[in-house]
């Protein structure tokens, strides 16, 4: 399970950061959208901590349906790739 947690952590961090940059939001503005303190958001974006399930849901609520599905499909792809490499958590 730890392996999947790492996949989710990295995917979510990259997705949220990419979204923030594509929308030209500051870290402070993105923190507000995810209901986080600016410091907490910065720490999470820099990999100090993982985003919570609550942050994931707030993030998903910002995305159009197509992008929500793309995020889920990317997770599925990463899991398949991980399992195809012989790694099982």
Secondary structure as UniProt FT lines:
FT   HELIX           2..22
FT   TURN            23..24
FT   HELIX           27..33
FT   TURN            34..35
FT   HELIX           38..45
FT   TURN            46..47
FT   HELIX           53..62
FT   HELIX           65..84
FT   TURN            85..86
//
